[in-house]
């Protein structure tokens, strides 16, 4: 896999209606299955959080398919926590439940100034 793209991450301002200007969002992480469990996902998540920190975000959210225990475990192991947010998205002809996770952005202060 040397020199091949192993995955990608995308992040930016939160798109949630209840978001503050200090909320970033991890829009996506994708890792090519042959690269699973090699640290690629963690490196992509760390880079996305570093980008959010550089953009001035102090907290971050992400949405994950509720019935995806592997993804949920990945995020929970990295310090993300379900915050009670839930909705559905359309995938093909199906309505799929998704849930929101939240965490602070490492290296930022969430203290009011």
Backbone bond lengths (Angstrom), bond angles and torsions (degrees), N, CA, C in turn:
res aa  C-N    CA-C-N  psi(-1)  N-CA   C-N-CA  omega(-1)  CA-C   N-CA-C  phi
1 X - - - 1.452 - - 1.525 110.98 -
2 X 1.306 117.36 3.19 1.452 121.43 -178.22 1.523 109.99 -57.47
3 X 1.325 116.62 123.01 1.455 122.06 179.59 1.513 114.58 85.81
4 X 1.320 118.44 -8.52 1.461 121.94 179.13 1.524 109.75 -87.97
5 X 1.317 115.95 153.58 1.462 120.82 175.16 1.523 107.53 -73.34
6 X 1.328 116.39 124.62 1.460 121.57 -178.77 1.517 112.23 -98.04
7 X 1.334 117.17 -17.91 1.456 120.06 -179.23 1.508 111.05 172.90
8 X 1.313 115.10 -178.42 1.463 120.70 177.06 1.516 109.31 -151.12
9 X 1.317 115.22 159.96 1.462 122.81 172.88 1.518 107.59 -136.00
10 X 1.325 115.48 148.79 1.467 121.59 176.64 1.523 108.37 -134.35
11 X 1.322 116.07 136.13 1.459 121.26 -179.05 1.514 109.30 -149.19
12 X 1.318 116.12 160.96 1.448 121.97 177.94 1.509 110.10 178.50
13 X 1.331 117.94 -157.51 1.463 120.43 179.28 1.527 110.89 -64.14
14 X 1.319 115.80 146.49 1.457 119.91 177.78 1.525 110.12 -63.76
15 X 1.322 115.78 140.02 1.463 122.04 178.07 1.523 111.82 -97.20
16 X 1.335 117.05 1.79 1.460 120.97 -176.77 1.524 111.42 -73.32
17 X 1.319 115.79 142.91 1.467 120.68 -179.65 1.519 112.52 -62.58
18 X 1.342 117.43 -30.95 1.458 120.90 -177.95 1.533 113.24 -93.54
19 X 1.319 117.50 12.68 1.465 121.63 -177.15 1.523 111.83 -77.14
20 X 1.332 113.73 149.95 1.463 119.69 171.91 1.531 107.58 -95.91
21 X 1.323 117.44 167.07 1.470 119.33 176.91 1.531 113.43 -63.36
22 X 1.327 117.82 -14.13 1.472 121.98 179.94 1.527 112.38 -92.95
23 X 1.352 117.43 4.25 1.463 121.76 -179.01 1.520 111.15 -97.83
24 X 1.315 114.88 121.94 1.455 120.88 171.52 1.516 109.20 -96.29
25 X 1.325 115.77 172.62 1.465 120.22 177.92 1.524 109.44 -140.40
26 X 1.303 115.19 133.27 1.460 121.48 170.16 1.524 105.58 -85.06
27 X 1.320 116.47 104.01 1.461 121.11 -175.13 1.523 111.88 -73.58
28 X 1.317 117.19 -38.77 1.463 119.92 -175.91 1.515 110.70 -163.99
29 X 1.317 114.85 146.45 1.465 123.21 163.36 1.519 105.22 -132.40
30 X 1.320 115.68 129.85 1.461 120.38 174.41 1.520 107.66 -131.66
31 X 1.318 115.83 130.21 1.458 121.77 175.62 1.524 107.69 -124.11
32 X 1.320 116.06 130.01 1.461 121.50 177.06 1.535 108.39 -57.64
33 X 1.337 118.46 128.48 1.471 120.01 -175.19 1.527 116.30 -49.55
34 X 1.336 121.64 -37.29 1.475 118.05 176.92 1.532 113.24 -62.91
35 X 1.331 117.34 -14.38 1.467 121.63 -178.70 1.529 112.43 -101.07
36 X 1.332 117.71 2.99 1.459 120.31 177.79 1.521 109.90 -61.94
37 X 1.323 115.03 146.53 1.465 123.84 176.37 1.534 113.38 65.45
38 X 1.328 115.85 24.69 1.470 120.67 176.58 1.525 112.02 -113.25
39 X 1.339 117.23 5.09 1.460 121.44 -179.35 1.513 114.49 91.87
40 X 1.317 117.50 0.25 1.466 120.46 -178.45 1.522 110.75 -65.16
41 X 1.332 117.19 -45.70 1.469 120.71 179.98 1.511 112.19 -60.75
42 X 1.326 116.40 -43.04 1.476 120.15 179.06 1.532 110.35 -64.05
43 X 1.328 117.03 -41.26 1.466 120.20 179.26 1.527 110.55 -64.76
44 X 1.322 117.18 -40.49 1.464 120.27 178.43 1.516 111.31 -66.53
45 X 1.321 117.09 -41.60 1.465 120.59 178.08 1.524 110.09 -62.50
46 X 1.328 117.29 -44.09 1.463 121.55 179.54 1.522 110.92 -61.86
47 X 1.317 117.22 -41.60 1.464 120.60 178.55 1.523 111.04 -65.69
48 X 1.328 117.16 -40.34 1.466 120.17 178.51 1.527 110.33 -64.23
49 X 1.331 117.30 -43.40 1.466 120.11 178.32 1.524 111.29 -65.26
50 X 1.326 117.86 -38.18 1.471 120.76 176.82 1.524 110.27 -62.98
51 X 1.309 116.72 -40.10 1.462 120.21 176.75 1.519 111.95 -64.26
52 X 1.326 116.80 -39.17 1.465 120.20 177.67 1.527 110.28 -66.14
53 X 1.347 116.51 -40.89 1.466 120.02 177.41 1.524 109.90 -60.08
54 X 1.339 117.34 -46.29 1.464 121.29 -180.00 1.525 111.91 -62.81
55 X 1.330 116.60 -29.01 1.469 120.91 179.17 1.526 112.10 -83.63
56 X 1.334 117.39 -2.71 1.455 121.01 175.89 1.515 115.48 92.88
57 X 1.323 118.15 11.63 1.462 120.22 178.22 1.527 109.79 -82.50
58 X 1.322 116.89 139.11 1.462 120.82 179.02 1.523 112.83 -105.43
59 X 1.325 117.57 -17.80 1.460 120.71 174.47 1.516 108.25 -137.00
60 X 1.328 114.09 161.49 1.463 119.39 -176.92 1.521 109.63 -139.70
61 X 1.317 114.83 149.22 1.451 121.51 174.78 1.520 109.05 -125.74
62 X 1.303 114.98 164.87 1.457 122.02 170.54 1.521 107.56 -152.66
63 X 1.313 115.37 158.51 1.463 121.87 176.03 1.512 108.24 -115.85
64 X 1.326 116.81 138.01 1.452 122.34 -178.63 1.531 108.64 -137.73
65 X 1.320 116.12 147.53 1.462 120.29 176.92 1.522 108.47 -61.02
66 X 1.320 116.01 126.83 1.469 121.16 -175.47 1.525 112.21 -57.53
67 X 1.319 117.53 -36.09 1.467 122.10 -176.54 1.529 111.94 -92.88
68 X 1.348 117.47 32.20 1.458 121.72 177.59 1.531 108.47 -118.38
69 X 1.347 116.89 81.24 1.467 118.76 -174.93 1.518 113.99 -63.57
70 X 1.320 118.79 -30.51 1.473 120.03 179.67 1.523 110.51 -66.43
71 X 1.326 117.59 -45.29 1.462 120.42 179.23 1.522 110.69 -65.73
72 X 1.322 116.67 -42.38 1.459 119.95 -179.86 1.530 110.55 -62.43
73 X 1.320 117.47 -40.85 1.470 120.89 178.14 1.525 110.82 -65.38
74 X 1.331 117.22 -39.69 1.466 121.35 177.30 1.525 110.05 -57.50
75 X 1.332 116.71 -49.63 1.460 119.97 -178.12 1.526 111.83 -68.26
76 X 1.326 117.72 -42.22 1.462 120.36 -179.98 1.529 111.26 -62.09
77 X 1.326 117.42 -38.60 1.467 120.76 178.18 1.527 111.68 -65.30
78 X 1.329 116.87 -22.68 1.469 121.39 -179.76 1.528 112.32 -95.02
79 X 1.332 117.61 6.71 1.454 120.04 175.75 1.516 116.01 98.98
80 X 1.311 117.61 3.53 1.465 120.73 175.25 1.524 108.58 -80.11
81 X 1.350 116.88 148.41 1.459 121.15 179.18 1.522 109.86 -135.71
82 X 1.306 116.12 139.66 1.461 121.99 174.80 1.519 108.13 -58.88
83 X 1.338 117.13 129.07 1.468 119.74 -176.91 1.528 113.28 -108.44
84 X 1.320 117.28 10.40 1.461 120.63 177.97 1.513 114.42 96.18
85 X 1.332 117.60 -13.55 1.461 120.33 179.71 1.523 111.23 -72.98
86 X 1.329 115.18 135.85 1.463 119.39 175.95 1.519 110.06 -152.76
87 X 1.311 114.96 152.83 1.458 122.44 177.73 1.523 107.30 -163.26
88 X 1.301 117.37 -167.96 1.461 121.00 175.04 1.522 108.73 -129.70
89 X 1.330 115.04 156.31 1.459 121.60 173.10 1.523 107.62 -127.77
90 X 1.311 115.97 157.90 1.452 120.83 175.92 1.521 109.00 -91.83
91 X 1.318 116.64 124.75 1.457 123.32 172.96 1.523 106.27 -123.68
92 X 1.315 115.89 104.10 1.461 119.28 -173.24 1.514 109.20 65.08
93 X 1.306 116.21 -125.04 1.462 121.28 179.23 1.523 112.92 -95.15
94 X 1.327 117.25 4.72 1.464 121.05 -174.57 1.519 112.07 -106.46
95 X 1.330 115.66 147.70 1.458 123.61 169.04 1.525 106.11 -96.16
96 X 1.330 116.74 119.37 1.459 121.79 -174.40 1.527 109.55 -113.69
97 X 1.342 117.94 124.38 1.465 120.39 177.06 1.531 111.30 -67.41
98 X 1.331 115.79 136.10 1.458 122.33 173.67 1.528 108.72 -127.42
99 X 1.331 115.74 154.69 1.461 121.62 -179.47 1.526 109.26 -128.77
100 X 1.329 114.84 153.31 1.463 120.30 -176.94 1.527 110.93 -101.85
101 X 1.322 114.31 137.70 1.458 123.00 174.31 1.530 108.20 -115.64
102 X 1.335 115.25 154.74 1.470 121.28 -177.70 1.521 109.39 -142.01
103 X 1.313 115.33 151.62 1.464 122.04 172.05 1.519 108.69 -158.24
104 X 1.322 115.86 163.30 1.460 119.09 172.27 1.524 107.60 -77.97
105 X 1.314 114.88 155.09 1.454 120.31 176.45 1.525 106.81 -86.18
106 X 1.343 117.91 120.20 1.459 120.26 -178.35 1.528 112.11 -56.09
107 X 1.341 113.93 139.34 1.462 118.65 176.93 1.513 114.07 88.04
108 X 1.348 116.48 4.51 1.459 119.30 177.98 1.517 108.11 -118.81
109 X 1.297 114.95 158.62 1.451 120.79 177.32 1.511 108.77 -102.15
110 X 1.324 117.05 132.05 1.457 120.89 175.91 1.526 110.36 -97.66
111 X 1.337 116.60 6.06 1.460 122.00 179.77 1.518 109.98 -71.70
112 X 1.323 116.41 137.89 1.467 121.09 176.59 1.524 109.05 -69.63
113 X 1.318 115.99 141.47 1.467 121.02 -179.38 1.494 109.64 -102.78
